[in-house]
């Protein structure tokens, strides 16, 4: 088998050369992208950290009521956030929520249009599937290397790595929802003279709404699962105490911060579980 290893395909060298070329030729674009994402992150962080925490909690409870119409879920959200304050993790929680919300803005802003386009063009989706599989199966730590090269350390590279990992979820679920629209509904819309734009807005998107909301839910859950990995590249949030606990072999700190992450994840899941509303 020596002959096979001696003629090694230079995958690593090609990737390295490609990233070096991008770093040299795309510095202006990457600087602009970093500044834009950093401004968005700072804006969301300011909104979450400037008011009194109780005001922010009240807003989340009001949003939960608007989505769920359940006082039990609202009570759970309020108690969950009060538990976070009790554990003195409010600042870290708002930083993680900032990363999650920023990832939602980028992923849903890109994923829904791409999913709609893929649903209307089967060949496009067939070409995209290997790329989407690669984005979800490639070890996440691999994303951090070019993210650090292009954007340095901080929240921005953590956001970029999160977006790459999470983006396939809204694309796939939007594609599933739009492409599964019954032909009878589409034919009825065309029979009444609906244009392609009207068919999309009044038939396909309303039918695909549960799947799109499921994509949003998955985006939030997957983004929250990235907080620890994002902390490795300097992103603030709940991943920082987890990494600190790992370095110090501190079981108490690790369990405490990990349990807060679980509570926040359950809160967000219950808030957005629109399909379960009665």
C-alpha angles and dihedrals in degrees: 000000000000091000089060095051093043090060094052116172105240097234094145094045092049092049092047092049091048093052092046090053091049091049092054100040100034102044093114093051094046091048090051091047091048092050092048094049092044091053090051091048092049091049095052091044091052091051092051099041105036100065123064110279090240090059091052090048090050090053091051090048091050090049090049091052091049091052102036109021088211123125090199093060090044090052091049091051092049094047091046094054091044087054089053090053090047090056090050094241100119096113093048090046093054090049091052091045088052090056091046095048092046090051089049092053093050098038097045092041090056102026100054096051092043091048091050092049091048092050091055094044113047093185090056091053091047089054092046098050097080090048092050091048090051093050092053100040103039108099108265093229088066089064090056094064098063090034089060091044093052102033108020118223129321138063096323098065089044089053092048092051090047093051093050091051097042103037097083091063098065091039094054096042094046089049090050094050097046097041092049094058106129114256089227091065092047093048091048091052092050091046089058090052100258115167119229089258092051091046090054096046099039104031115017101039095045089049091047094045095102090052092046090051089049087053090053090049091050090047091056095044094047091045091052090050088059097059093095093048091045089054089063090067096047101273113149123229142076092327091069097070090043091055090044090051090050092051092047095038086234107165095183094052092044094051092044096051092039091053090051089054089052092050092050091048092052091047092054092044093052092046094054100036090110094156091064094057114114 
